Amino acid sequence: MIYFLTLRVLNFFDFFYKKKILDFLKNLRLGNLEVVIDVGAHKGEMQSFFLKNFDITKIISFEASEINFLKLKKKTESNKKRFFKTNILIENLALGKQKEKKIFKQFIETSSSTFSEINMNSKYFKKKFQLLNKKRGDGFFEEKQIQLTPLNEYLENNKIDRINILKIDTEGYEFEILQGLKNQIKIIDIIFFEHHYDDMINKSYTYSDIHNLLKRNNFEKIFKSKMPFRKTFEYIYRNKVNI
């Protein structure tokens, strides 16, 4: 019961938080968006966000989790009926720095599923245990080996030569996704991602690593905001060459 009440409170505040992001993106006057890519689509929340608020020719949503993908598929079927003018594609594909197999942690609280290592002694992790009324041995997540593919390979194979917005929400795996773009990072106009500062996820990088990678590729930071009740920030970077 406490867990579901907490979710309702978070959803209430997230509504106003998303409006803040929407207002910012609309002020950029991006016009018609030819291609939007949503990495870490979960159950289709951001797919719906983009479709409801922007004119989009094509949106591609990637979700590594088979469990989450089933929910994403259902949401996509609904969105296809409502936004029939947009080409909506979904891929049950895991993206990373390179072609390799890695262990994926599928959390009971599905939005936390990740390829990153988990610090089970962290305060944040213990809080999630309490909210779910779980004991340490109950199996907070299951592990499964999954094949990863670099995003540049997908873009080349599908002949995508321009991306208006790339959104990444992969629970501590954002840097690897960006590295997997390689030279294709130059075809992106806007990169929108989150970065966790809590101690639950053991990342092999820092925010500075992402910032420096983007800066080297002519991106500038234009937005930073803390998410409600989380040690997580969302950032938006703009390609100075393309826009």
N, C-alpha and C positions, 0 to 999 in steps of 0.2 A: 504493500500500500504506500509506504514512504517513497519507494522508488518511482511509482507512477505519479505521485503528487509532485515530486521533484522535477520530473519530466514536464509536467504541465506548467510549472513555474518557469522552467528554462525556455519552453516554447513561447510563453507569453513575452518574455524579454527578448527572445530571438526575433520575434516579429518586428519589433521596433529597431533592433540592430540591423536586420536585413534591409529595412527601409532606408537606413542611413547609407548602406552600401549602394542601394539602388539609386538614391538621389545623386550620389557621387558619380556613378557610372553614366547616368543620364546627362549630367552636366558636362561630360566629355564630348557629347554630341557625336557619337560614333556612327550614327546613321544606320543603314541596313548592314547587318552582320552576315557575311557570306558563310563563314565557318566558325563555329564555336566548338571547342573540345573540352569535355568535362571528365577529368581523371579522378577516380575515386567517387563514382556517382552515387554509391550507397543505394538508396531506394528511390532515387529520382528527384530528390528535393531541389537540387540546383538546376536540373533539367527543366523542371516546371517553372522555377524562378526566371530563367532566361526566356523561356517560351512565352510566359505571361507578360513580360515587360519589354521585349525587343522584337524587332522584325528580323527573323533569322532564316537564311536559305537552307543551311544544313547544320545540325548539331549531332556530335558523336559523343556518346557516353561510355566510358570504360569502367568496369567493375570486376575486380579480381575474384571476389568471393562468390561461390556458386549459390550460397544461401541468399546473399544480398541481391544477386543478379535476378533471381526469381521474382523478387519484389519490384526490382527495377523494370523487368519485362512487363509486369502487370501495369505499372504506372505509365510506361511508354505506350502500351496499347491504348490506354485512355487518352494520352496526349496526342496520339496520332489522329484520333477522331476529332479532337477539338482544334488542333493546329495542323490541319491537313495540308496546308500550303508549304509547311516546312518538312524537309527530308530529315527524319529522326532515325538515327542508327544507334544500336547498342552493341557493345563488344564485351563478352566474358573473357577478358584478356588482362593479364597482369603486366604492368610496364615497369621497367627498371633501367639501370645504367647500361646493361649488356645482356646478351642471351645467356641465361644461366637458370639453374633450379635453386629455389630458396624455400625455407620453411615459412608458411603463412599461419598467423595466429587468428583463428576465427573466434571472436569474443561472443559471449552470450549477449552482451550489450553491443549489438552489431556495428555501431558506428565507430567503435574503438579497434576493429580488426586491422591488423597491420603485419608488415614484414619486419618491422623493427624489433629489437630485443626489448623485453619487458623487465623492469626493475620491480620485482614482487614485494620488495621491502619498502617501497616508496609510500609516502603519506597519501598521495592521490590514489594509488592502487588500492590501499586499504579502505579508503572512503568508498570506492566503488563496491568493494566486498560488502560493506555495511549496508549500502543502498539496495543491493540485490539480495541481502539476507543470506549470503553464502559464506561457508567456512573455507579455509584455505585448501582443503583437500577435495572440495566439491567439483573441481574442474571449471575454472572461470573461463578458460578458452581451450579450444582444440587445435592441434597442429596438423598441417597438411603441406606436403611438398608441391610447389607449383612452378611451372615454367614461366620465366620472365622474358619479355621482348623489349628492346629499346624503341622508343616512340619514333625515332627517325626512320627506322625500318618500315614501320606501319605507314608513315607519311609518304615515303618513296614508293612503296608497293601500291598505294591507293592514289598516287599522283595528286597529292594535296600540296599546293605551292603557296598558300596564304592562309593564315589563321588569325582571325580578328581578336578572339579571346581564348586563352588557355587557362582553365581553372584547375588547380591541383589541391586535393584534400586526401592525403594518403597516410595520415597518422604517423608522422615522423619519417616518411620516405620521399619527401618532396625533392630533396637535393638529387637523389638518384634518378628521379624522373627527368629533371632538368639536364643532368649529365647525359642521359640517353638521347636527348635531342641532337647532340653534337652540333654540326654546322647548321642544322635545320632550325635552330633557335632564332636565326635571323629572319625567318618568314613570319614571326609572331608579332602582333601589334601590342597586345596587352597580356600580361601574366598576373594571375590572381591566385594567391596561395596562402595557406595558413602555416604558422610555425609554433610548435609547442615549447613552452619553457618550463613545464612541470617536470617532476623527477620520475614519472612513470615510464617514459620511453627513453631507452638508451640509444641515442643517435650517434652516428659516426661523423657528425658534422655539426657546425654551429650556424646561427643565422648569418654570421659574417661570411661564411663560405658561400651561401646562396647569394648574398648581396654582391660579393666580389665577382662571382661568375656572371651575374646579370650586368654588372657595371662594365666588365670586359667586353660584353657583347652589345654595348650602347643602350642599355636600359637604365632608366632613372626611377627612383621610388617616388610615387605620387600620392600614396595613401597608406596609412597605418592605423589600426584600431584594435583595441582589446575586446575580445569576446566576453559576454556576460558570465560572471562566476567561474571563469576558467583562466588558467595561466597560459593562454593561447592568444596570439595576435594574428590578424589577417593583413596582408600586404598586397598592394597593387603596384606593378611596375609597368612603365610605358617605354616602348622602343622609340628612341629619339630619331632614328633614321626613317622609320616607316610612317610616323605621324608628325 
